[in-house]
Structure formats: structure tokens, C-alpha cells
């Protein structure tokens, strides 16, 4: 692997502190995620990474976690066919295409795991993310008006969904073959 390439891989317990730092970096911007403080300890994060029902990916650049994605499968019999996606990418590494690649890998994983419906929530003020999610096949399923106060403005909680079994592989794919494990 080139010394300055991005590598997307399954997260392992030793990534816990890097994931926490990445999440806190994005939360500190105060405009993308509900919480402004990441509440998991390193031990708690390691436990999350050990859950075989979930998918946890990281993007690493120069041995630093610069992006993380988590897909949590429903835990009850009535919602095991669904999952929720969360993603965070450090500011200086956005727009490089690895967020799309992580999401596409997540959609493929859902298909392999028999997950019928993959959901996410995004602030209505995060228009770039909404456009990206739509490009990747997500559709707006609904919203909760004025759900959050971000930068002293009320914004909607936009709920988006993709159906992995109907999804075409690698929608919106960019050429990221350099340094990526496939």
C-alpha cells in the first residue's frame, strides 16, 4: 500500500480509539450529528466492534482513522430485516469518494445478510449528504419538521431508505482502486 493512500477495511477492536477520535472530530463541528460529545469509552467502542450482527468499517489514511461507518441491524424479531446506517468523515478528508465506497460496501453487506431495508437520518441542512445519499440510491421516506436546533436554526430530521435487495451494485461508484482493499 502506498504511504498516503486511503484504505477501507472492517474495523477491529484496536481501531476503537481512532473511531472515537474521528467521531469526536465530526461532533465538534456541531452541524452534522445530534450529539456534540461521543459517549462511548474505548472499552465500550471495542464491544460495539465485536458485535457480529453489525458492520463497522473504517477508512485509514497514514495510520489514522479518518472515516467510520456503522450499520446496526435491528435487534428484535420484528425489525431484524432492517438496519440503520451512521457515517462520519473528518472534515479535511471529505469529498474523496471513500464515503460512497463505504456505503456501497454496506449495501452489499446488507444484501448478503438478508437485510431488506437500510435506513439513515440526516439533518435537512446537510444538503451535500442528502444529494450523495440520493445518488447512492437512498430515497427520502419522511421527515420530522423542526426536530433539531442547529446553528440557531430549526432543521428537519430527514429519514432516508434504500432497499438493498433491489439496489444496483456500486451506484455512484468512483474510481478508488488506489490503496483500497476489495
BABA-216019 format. One record per residue (C-alpha): residue in one letter; z negated, y, x; residue number from 0. Coordinates in steps of 0.02 Angstrom, whole numbers. Example, Ala and Ser with C-alpha at 12.3 -4.5 7.8 and 13.67 -1.06 7.14 Angstrom:
2
['A'; [-390; -225; 615]; 0]
['S'; [-357; -53; 684]; 1]
***
This chain:
182
['X'; [0; 0; 0]; 0]
['X'; [41; 175; 61]; 1]
['X'; [-114; 276; 104]; 2]
['X'; [-78; 410; -28]; 3]
['X'; [-9; 307; -171]; 4]
['X'; [-89; 277; -340]; 5]
['X'; [-148; 102; -382]; 6]
['X'; [-185; 47; -560]; 7]
['X'; [-294; -107; -573]; 8]
['X'; [-428; -191; -676]; 9]
['X'; [-595; -109; -645]; 10]
['X'; [-729; -209; -556]; 11]
['X'; [-918; -179; -552]; 12]
['X'; [-908; -91; -383]; 13]
['X'; [-799; 42; -469]; 14]
['X'; [-946; 95; -580]; 15]
['X'; [-999; 248; -480]; 16]
['X'; [-817; 306; -464]; 17]
['X'; [-790; 287; -652]; 18]
['X'; [-949; 387; -686]; 19]
['X'; [-891; 524; -568]; 20]
['X'; [-717; 528; -647]; 21]
['X'; [-788; 536; -823]; 22]
['X'; [-911; 673; -775]; 23]
['X'; [-770; 773; -693]; 24]
['X'; [-671; 772; -856]; 25]
['X'; [-826; 802; -964]; 26]
['X'; [-871; 953; -857]; 27]
['X'; [-710; 1037; -914]; 28]
['X'; [-790; 1041; -1088]; 29]
['X'; [-625; 1041; -1182]; 30]
['X'; [-567; 859; -1189]; 31]
['X'; [-714; 746; -1228]; 32]
['X'; [-856; 759; -1354]; 33]
['X'; [-996; 734; -1229]; 34]
['X'; [-1020; 850; -1082]; 35]
['X'; [-1134; 730; -989]; 36]
['X'; [-1092; 548; -952]; 37]
['X'; [-1242; 449; -1013]; 38]
['X'; [-1216; 281; -929]; 39]
['X'; [-1306; 240; -769]; 40]
['X'; [-1218; 142; -633]; 41]
['X'; [-1306; -15; -694]; 42]
['X'; [-1252; 17; -873]; 43]
['X'; [-1073; 51; -819]; 44]
['X'; [-1070; -114; -723]; 45]
['X'; [-1123; -204; -882]; 46]
['X'; [-981; -124; -978]; 47]
['X'; [-859; -184; -845]; 48]
['X'; [-924; -363; -862]; 49]
['X'; [-883; -372; -1049]; 50]
['X'; [-741; -500; -1066]; 51]
['X'; [-691; -430; -1237]; 52]
['X'; [-639; -261; -1166]; 53]
['X'; [-507; -198; -1047]; 54]
['X'; [-558; -75; -912]; 55]
['X'; [-426; -4; -796]; 56]
['X'; [-443; 120; -654]; 57]
['X'; [-317; 220; -556]; 58]
['X'; [-366; 239; -375]; 59]
['X'; [-299; 370; -254]; 60]
['X'; [-361; 374; -74]; 61]
['X'; [-500; 251; -122]; 62]
['X'; [-561; 371; -259]; 63]
['X'; [-560; 331; -446]; 64]
['X'; [-453; 471; -519]; 65]
['X'; [-418; 393; -688]; 66]
['X'; [-503; 269; -803]; 67]
['X'; [-457; 188; -967]; 68]
['X'; [-563; 79; -1079]; 69]
['X'; [-510; -23; -1229]; 70]
['X'; [-656; -87; -1332]; 71]
['X'; [-621; -224; -1455]; 72]
['X'; [-708; -222; -1624]; 73]
['X'; [-870; -321; -1614]; 74]
['X'; [-880; -381; -1794]; 75]
['X'; [-781; -516; -1881]; 76]
['X'; [-711; -383; -1998]; 77]
['X'; [-643; -274; -1856]; 78]
['X'; [-603; -396; -1715]; 79]
['X'; [-419; -363; -1749]; 80]
['X'; [-442; -181; -1694]; 81]
['X'; [-486; -90; -1534]; 82]
['X'; [-523; 87; -1478]; 83]
['X'; [-447; 170; -1326]; 84]
['X'; [-527; 301; -1215]; 85]
['X'; [-447; 378; -1061]; 86]
['X'; [-498; 509; -934]; 87]
['X'; [-397; 576; -787]; 88]
['X'; [-459; 701; -661]; 89]
['X'; [-377; 871; -681]; 90]
['X'; [-285; 875; -515]; 91]
['X'; [-206; 705; -547]; 92]
['X'; [-137; 733; -723]; 93]
['X'; [50; 731; -756]; 94]
['X'; [87; 597; -626]; 95]
['X'; [129; 462; -754]; 96]
['X'; [-11; 340; -722]; 97]
['X'; [-98; 383; -886]; 98]
['X'; [58; 323; -978]; 99]
['X'; [62; 167; -870]; 100]
['X'; [-120; 127; -905]; 101]
['X'; [-93; 148; -1092]; 102]
['X'; [63; 39; -1089]; 103]
['X'; [-34; -96; -997]; 104]
['X'; [-172; -77; -1126]; 105]
['X'; [-49; -100; -1269]; 106]
['X'; [21; -257; -1187]; 107]
['X'; [-156; -323; -1162]; 108]
['X'; [-194; -293; -1346]; 109]
['X'; [-39; -391; -1394]; 110]
['X'; [-90; -536; -1281]; 111]
['X'; [-267; -533; -1354]; 112]
['X'; [-206; -532; -1534]; 113]
['X'; [-267; -356; -1569]; 114]
['X'; [-166; -289; -1715]; 115]
['X'; [-220; -107; -1716]; 116]
['X'; [-263; 7; -1569]; 117]
['X'; [-347; 172; -1612]; 118]
['X'; [-393; 330; -1520]; 119]
['X'; [-465; 500; -1562]; 120]
['X'; [-410; 665; -1484]; 121]
['X'; [-452; 848; -1511]; 122]
['X'; [-313; 940; -1605]; 123]
['X'; [-321; 1071; -1466]; 124]
['X'; [-264; 941; -1338]; 125]
['X'; [-80; 958; -1385]; 126]
['X'; [-14; 885; -1221]; 127]
['X'; [-112; 724; -1251]; 128]
['X'; [-54; 712; -1431]; 129]
['X'; [128; 729; -1376]; 130]
['X'; [102; 595; -1243]; 131]
['X'; [20; 475; -1367]; 132]
['X'; [163; 502; -1489]; 133]
['X'; [289; 469; -1350]; 134]
['X'; [197; 305; -1317]; 135]
['X'; [212; 252; -1498]; 136]
['X'; [49; 314; -1575]; 137]
['X'; [57; 392; -1747]; 138]
['X'; [-66; 514; -1825]; 139]
['X'; [-164; 418; -1954]; 140]
['X'; [-277; 558; -2011]; 141]
['X'; [-393; 695; -1955]; 142]
['X'; [-566; 766; -1986]; 143]
['X'; [-544; 953; -2005]; 144]
['X'; [-656; 1066; -1901]; 145]
['X'; [-753; 917; -1833]; 146]
['X'; [-789; 992; -1662]; 147]
['X'; [-827; 1163; -1589]; 148]
['X'; [-728; 1178; -1427]; 149]
['X'; [-717; 1342; -1332]; 150]
['X'; [-795; 1431; -1481]; 151]
['X'; [-656; 1370; -1597]; 152]
['X'; [-665; 1233; -1728]; 153]
['X'; [-542; 1094; -1690]; 154]
['X'; [-493; 939; -1787]; 155]
['X'; [-530; 761; -1734]; 156]
['X'; [-356; 682; -1739]; 157]
['X'; [-354; 494; -1765]; 158]
['X'; [-203; 405; -1695]; 159]
['X'; [-149; 223; -1703]; 160]
['X'; [-20; 106; -1629]; 161]
['X'; [13; -71; -1686]; 162]
['X'; [34; -174; -1525]; 163]
['X'; [121; -321; -1611]; 164]
['X'; [260; -203; -1668]; 165]
['X'; [263; -96; -1510]; 166]
['X'; [410; -99; -1391]; 167]
['X'; [360; -134; -1212]; 168]
['X'; [338; 16; -1098]; 169]
['X'; [383; 156; -1218]; 170]
['X'; [395; 319; -1121]; 171]
['X'; [394; 223; -957]; 172]
['X'; [409; 322; -798]; 173]
['X'; [459; 250; -631]; 174]
['X'; [292; 223; -546]; 175]
['X'; [330; 72; -440]; 176]
['X'; [262; 153; -283]; 177]
['X'; [91; 82; -247]; 178]
['X'; [60; 9; -420]; 179]
['X'; [6; -171; -440]; 180]
['X'; [105; -257; -577]; 181]
***
